[in-house]
Amino acid sequence: MSMTPTALRLTPWSDDDAGLLALMNTPELTAHLGGPESEQRLAARQERYVKLSADATRPGAMFRITLLPEEVTAGAIGFWETSVDGEPAYETGWTVLDGFQGRGVATAATRALVEQARAEGRFRRLHAFPSTGNAPSNAVCRKAGFTLRGETDFEYPPGRHMRCNDWGLGL
């Protein structure tokens, strides 16, 4: 398997992407996020993702990661408004489907997302908060140019506390 991904495109999230959410809702892909979600929570997430991507007045967007030239969906990535150290910032997160992991897809998609966040131009920083135990996502942050700011406690999903690394990147 090649360690270099083919080119990719970030496609804004749409009503057609509900099936992708279902594919990403596995015990393996949600192990660091509290486990799979119920159908109701997935439906609510789908609605939030569509609204985030369709409303230009809201900071951020969600995207389907499409590998080129194959036009194959490899996962999802997005960024949204948060607050870090009392300042508005973007937060990012991603999921890469099992068959595409370990090929640099998440790193390439994160680099492309950084350019999207820069182009939006609302906030000066982008942060990622992978679980301290999620070695692949922490490696993505490092490879994509983020700086490790330290560990922090994070509540995700609501009611579940986890220890995360705070990775920051200046935009």
C-alpha angles and dihedrals in degrees: 000000000000118000090208115078122222116248115291142203128211107221118194112252115261142174087273092066099071089100090057090056089054091051090052093048096088129124090245096051095042098041092111093041103057099275134279120337128232121257089256093054091047090052091050091048091050090052092049092048093050092048093047092052096043100046111078090187091066120076114247140014142222122235141194110229108230120188117220143253088009094056089221121155110236102173143292139285134179149162132219142169121286138150123248121182089349093303127110112252142154122261122203135199136170145186124203118197117246097255092056102045120115094029100096094258095129092048093049091046091048091051090050090048091052088059090050091051091047091050092051086055101191100121135032098222140048120201136190124196109196118172112266087240094054099093096174094053092045088052090051090055092051094046092047091056103259120145120229108239096181141268125312139175114252132186111220127178097016109274095023118096120202138175111245140177116240108221117184134192128187115232 
